[in-house]
Amino acid sequence: SLITSPSLSNAKTLINALASNPRTPTDPQFHNSVLYSYSGIAPLDDALSLFSYMLKSLPSFSPDRSSFHILITHSCKSGSPLRAVDFMASHGFAPDPATADIAVRGLCISGHEEDAVDFVRELHSKHSVTPDRFTYNFLVKHLCKSGSMSRVYGVIDNLEKWVGLKPDLFTYTILIDNVCNGKNLREAARLLSELEKKGFKPDCYVYNTIMKGYCTLSLGNEVLRVYKQMKEEGVEPDLVTYNTLIYGLSKSGKVKEAKKYLAVMAEMGHFPDAVTYTSLMNGMCREDDVLGAIRLLGEMEAKGCSPNACTYNTLLHGLCKARLLDRGMELYGVMKAGDMKLEP
């Protein structure tokens, strides 16, 4: 780092030394590196002061947009990027959506989500700049991680009123993923209905997310219902869909029905992988059919699908539960030979 002390006077002394040295680089990259090293350790006021001092003392310093974005990036740690944006505008560089993205992401990563919301409103009010869809959805995703859903919904409503930003399909996907992680599948169903009413067509990822949510609750019938719903809506299932369906059915004690979908997915061009087979084996072991799971291992290998550590651990636990210790030791030997770790 070029500057290691937050002292403004020390930084100015360095600038004076650079200005008097004919060997000082004159390219923008060098000047920005000086600015970056200081603004990362100094208060925003001092960083702005040094910027102005560099303009006055270094004739070769010709700041570009990236120079101001450096100030904005570091100002997010204190939750005050708007001052850096105003400073940028006062030097003839109007903020744009890229500026908004840098500030919003910086604020969210620094844990200032509420400041990010205020920033979006003030940026639009003062500079008529609106973040793009990517920045908007990044903000929504971080709000979901840090606050209640009622607060997230309130922010979404306010952003539509303040700056005209409306949720899109990706926004709804973020919301659905969040409520599914919280096992609130009723709210996920409501959001699915709402996005359809607003003219969006749910894609495979949305349905997969809801199916995974029902899997966490061991509701195999609901997983199957959502699968059938997506088929009726003309959405083509992918490998993740079939793996989720088979996992959900197997977990809820419907292994026989889950097995039927091995052929279905293959017919659709999605060939079972280690995840598919391991889900079935896990379900079979739950039903005390560990020998059937071992036979499935042979079928899996015969079809050219290689088992992984998770597959072997699933079978090993099943064999131990069934007190088939000799078979378990045999399988453990295969795991050791393949340098696979034993899971507790």
C-alpha positions in Angstrom: 0.0 0.0 0.0 1.3 3.5 -0.9 -0.1 5.2 2.1 -0.2 3.4 5.5 -1.2 6.2 7.8 -4.6 7.8 8.1 -2.9 11.2 8.9 -4.0 13.8 6.3 -0.8 15.9 6.9 1.4 12.8 6.2 -0.6 12.0 3.1 -0.2 15.6 1.8 3.6 15.4 2.5 3.7 12.3 0.3 1.8 14.1 -2.5 4.3 17.0 -2.3 7.2 14.5 -2.6 5.5 12.8 -5.6 4.9 16.2 -7.2 8.6 17.2 -6.9 9.9 13.9 -8.2 10.3 13.8 -12.0 10.1 10.0 -11.9 6.6 9.9 -10.5 4.3 8.0 -12.8 1.7 10.2 -14.5 -0.8 7.5 -15.5 -4.4 7.5 -14.0 -3.9 4.0 -12.6 -1.1 5.2 -10.3 -3.0 8.2 -9.1 -6.1 6.0 -8.4 -3.9 3.6 -6.4 -2.7 6.5 -4.2 -6.3 7.5 -3.7 -7.4 4.0 -3.0 -4.8 3.3 -0.4 -5.6 6.5 1.5 -9.4 6.4 1.3 -9.4 2.9 2.6 -7.9 3.9 6.0 -9.0 7.5 6.4 -12.3 9.2 7.3 -14.3 10.4 4.3 -13.7 14.1 5.0 -9.9 13.5 4.9 -10.2 11.4 1.7 -12.1 14.2 0.0 -9.6 16.8 1.2 -6.7 14.7 -0.2 -8.5 14.3 -3.5 -8.8 18.1 -3.7 -5.1 18.5 -2.7 -4.0 16.1 -5.4 -5.9 18.1 -8.0 -4.1 21.3 -6.9 -0.7 19.8 -6.3 -0.3 17.1 -9.0 -0.7 18.6 -12.5 -0.8 15.1 -14.0 -3.7 14.0 -11.8 -6.8 14.0 -14.1 -9.5 12.1 -12.3 -11.9 10.0 -14.2 -15.2 8.3 -13.1 -13.3 5.4 -11.5 -11.4 7.9 -9.3 -14.7 9.0 -7.7 -16.0 5.5 -7.5 -13.0 4.7 -5.3 -14.2 7.4 -2.9 -17.8 6.1 -3.1 -16.7 2.5 -2.4 -14.8 3.4 0.8 -17.5 5.8 2.0 -20.0 2.9 2.2 -18.2 1.6 5.4 -19.5 4.7 7.3 -22.9 4.5 5.5 -22.5 7.9 3.8 -21.8 7.4 0.0 -24.2 10.2 -1.0 -21.6 12.8 0.1 -19.0 11.2 -2.1 -21.6 11.1 -5.0 -22.3 14.9 -4.5 -18.6 15.5 -4.5 -18.3 13.6 -7.8 -21.2 15.6 -9.3 -19.6 18.9 -8.2 -16.6 17.9 -10.3 -18.6 17.4 -13.4 -19.2 13.7 -13.3 -22.9 12.9 -13.1 -23.7 9.7 -11.2 -25.1 6.8 -13.3 -26.6 3.4 -12.6 -23.0 2.0 -12.2 -22.5 4.5 -9.4 -25.7 3.4 -7.8 -24.6 -0.2 -8.0 -21.3 0.5 -6.3 -22.9 2.3 -3.5 -25.8 -0.1 -2.9 -23.6 -3.1 -3.0 -21.0 -1.5 -0.7 -23.6 -0.5 1.8 -25.2 -3.9 1.9 -21.9 -5.7 2.2 -21.0 -3.4 5.1 -24.3 -4.2 6.8 -26.0 -0.9 6.1 -29.0 -2.2 4.2 -31.3 0.5 5.6 -28.9 3.2 4.5 -28.9 1.6 1.1 -32.7 2.0 0.9 -32.4 5.7 1.9 -29.5 6.1 -0.6 -31.6 4.9 -3.5 -34.4 7.3 -2.6 -32.0 10.3 -2.2 -30.0 9.5 -5.3 -33.2 9.6 -7.4 -34.4 12.7 -5.7 -31.1 14.7 -6.0 -29.6 13.3 -9.2 -32.5 11.6 -11.0 -30.6 8.3 -11.1 -32.4 5.0 -10.7 -30.6 1.7 -10.0 -30.9 -1.0 -12.6 -32.7 -4.4 -12.1 -29.5 -6.1 -10.9 -28.8 -3.6 -8.2 -32.5 -3.6 -7.1 -32.6 -7.3 -6.7 -29.3 -7.4 -5.0 -30.7 -5.0 -2.4 -33.9 -7.1 -2.0 -31.8 -10.2 -1.5 -29.8 -8.5 1.3 -32.9 -7.2 2.9 -34.3 -10.7 3.0 -31.2 -11.9 4.9 -31.2 -9.1 7.4 -34.8 -8.3 8.2 -38.4 -9.5 8.5 -40.4 -10.2 5.4 -42.9 -7.5 6.3 -40.0 -5.0 6.2 -38.9 -6.3 2.9 -42.4 -6.0 1.4 -42.6 -2.5 2.8 -39.3 -1.5 1.1 -40.5 -3.0 -2.2 -43.7 -1.0 -2.0 -41.8 2.2 -1.1 -39.3 1.8 -3.9 -42.1 1.5 -6.4 -43.6 4.7 -5.1 -40.4 6.6 -4.7 -38.4 5.7 -7.8 -40.7 3.6 -9.9 -38.8 0.3 -9.4 -41.1 -2.7 -9.5 -40.4 -6.4 -8.7 -39.7 -8.7 -11.6 -39.6 -12.5 -11.9 -36.2 -12.6 -10.3 -37.4 -10.5 -7.4 -40.2 -13.0 -6.7 -37.7 -15.9 -7.0 -35.6 -14.3 -4.3 -38.7 -13.8 -2.1 -39.9 -17.3 -2.7 -36.5 -18.8 -1.9 -36.3 -16.8 1.3 -39.7 -17.9 2.6 -39.1 -21.5 1.6 -35.8 -21.5 3.6 -37.9 -20.3 6.5 -40.4 -23.2 5.9 -43.2 -20.8 5.2 -44.7 -22.6 2.2 -48.1 -21.0 2.5 -46.4 -17.6 1.8 -44.5 -19.2 -1.1 -47.8 -20.3 -2.6 -49.2 -16.8 -2.1 -46.1 -15.2 -3.8 -46.4 -17.7 -6.7 -50.1 -16.7 -7.2 -49.2 -13.0 -7.0 -46.4 -13.2 -9.6 -48.8 -14.9 -12.0 -51.4 -12.2 -11.4 -48.8 -9.6 -12.3 -48.2 -11.3 -15.6 -45.0 -13.2 -14.9 -44.6 -16.8 -15.9 -42.8 -18.9 -13.2 -39.8 -20.7 -14.5 -38.2 -24.0 -13.6 -36.1 -22.4 -10.9 -39.2 -21.0 -9.1 -40.9 -24.4 -9.1 -37.7 -26.2 -8.0 -37.4 -23.8 -5.1 -40.9 -24.5 -3.9 -40.4 -28.2 -4.3 -37.3 -28.0 -2.2 -39.3 -26.2 0.5 -41.8 -29.0 0.7 -38.9 -31.5 0.9 -37.7 -29.8 4.1 -41.1 -30.5 5.6 -41.1 -34.1 4.2 -44.3 -33.4 2.3 -43.8 -35.7 -0.7 -47.4 -35.3 -1.9 -46.9 -31.6 -2.1 -43.6 -32.0 -4.0 -45.4 -34.2 -6.5 -48.3 -31.7 -6.8 -45.9 -28.9 -7.6 -44.2 -31.1 -10.2 -47.5 -31.9 -11.9 -48.5 -28.2 -11.7 -45.3 -27.1 -13.5 -45.9 -29.7 -16.2 -49.5 -28.5 -16.7 -48.2 -24.9 -17.0 -45.8 -26.1 -19.8 -42.6 -25.6 -17.8 -40.1 -28.3 -18.7 -38.5 -30.0 -15.6 -34.7 -30.2 -15.5 -32.4 -32.5 -13.7 -32.7 -30.6 -10.5 -36.5 -30.9 -10.7 -36.3 -34.7 -11.0 -33.7 -35.0 -8.2 -35.8 -32.8 -5.9 -38.9 -34.9 -6.7 -37.2 -38.2 -6.1 -35.6 -36.8 -2.9 -38.9 -35.5 -1.6 -40.8 -38.7 -2.3 -38.1 -40.9 -0.9 -37.8 -38.7 2.2 -41.5 -39.0 2.9 -41.6 -42.8 2.6 -42.7 -43.1 -1.0 -39.6 -44.8 -2.4 -41.7 -47.1 -4.7 -43.3 -44.1 -6.4 -40.0 -42.2 -6.5 -38.3 -45.1 -8.4 -40.8 -44.7 -11.2 -39.3 -41.3 -12.1 -35.9 -42.8 -12.9 -37.4 -44.0 -16.2 -39.4 -40.8 -16.7 -36.4 -38.5 -16.3 -34.3 -40.7 -18.6 -37.0 -40.5 -21.2 -36.9 -36.7 -21.0 -33.1 -36.7 -21.5 -32.1 -36.2 -17.9 -30.1 -39.2 -16.7 -30.0 -40.1 -13.0 -26.8 -39.0 -11.3 -25.2 -39.8 -7.9 -27.6 -37.3 -6.2 -30.6 -39.2 -7.7 -29.5 -42.6 -6.6 -28.3 -41.5 -3.2 -31.7 -40.0 -2.5 -33.4 -43.3 -3.3 -30.9 -45.3 -1.3 -31.5 -43.0 1.7 -35.2 -43.6 1.4 -34.7 -47.3 1.2 -32.4 -47.4 4.2 -35.1 -45.4 6.1 -37.5 -48.2 5.2 -35.0 -50.8 6.4 -34.4 -52.0 2.9 -30.6 -51.6 2.9 -30.1 -54.7 0.8 -32.3 -53.2 -1.8 -30.2 -50.1 -1.6 -27.0 -52.2 -2.2 -28.7 -53.7 -5.2 -29.4 -50.2 -6.5 -25.7 -49.4 -6.1 -24.9 -52.2 -8.4 -27.6 -51.0 -10.9 -26.1 -47.4 -10.6 -22.6 -48.6 -11.4 -23.8 -50.8 -14.2 -25.3 -47.8 -15.9 -22.0 -45.9 -15.7 -22.9 -43.6 -12.8 -20.1 -43.4 -10.2 -21.1 -43.2 -6.5 -19.7 -40.5 -4.4 -18.7 -40.2 -0.7 -22.3 -39.2 0.2 -23.6 -42.4 -1.6 -21.2 -44.6 0.4 -21.9 -42.9 3.7 -25.6 -43.3 3.2 -25.2 -47.0 2.6 -22.7 -47.4 5.4 -25.1 -45.9 7.9 -27.9 -48.1 6.6 -25.7 -51.2 7.0 -24.7 -50.3 10.5 -28.3 -49.6 11.4 -29.3 -53.1 10.1 -26.3 -54.5 12.0 -24.8 -55.9 8.8 -21.3 -55.1 10.0 -19.4 -57.4 7.7 -21.0 -55.7 4.7 -20.3 -52.4 6.3 -16.6 -53.1 6.8 -16.4 -54.3 3.2 -18.0 -51.0 2.0 -15.7 -49.0 4.3 -12.7 -50.6 2.6 -13.9 -49.4 -0.7 -14.3 -45.9 0.7 -10.7 -45.9 2.1 -9.4 -47.2 -1.2 -11.1 -44.3 -2.9 -9.9 -41.8 -0.3 -13.4 -40.9 0.8 -14.1 -39.5 4.2 -16.4 -41.1 6.7 -19.3 -38.8 7.9 -20.5 -39.0 11.5 
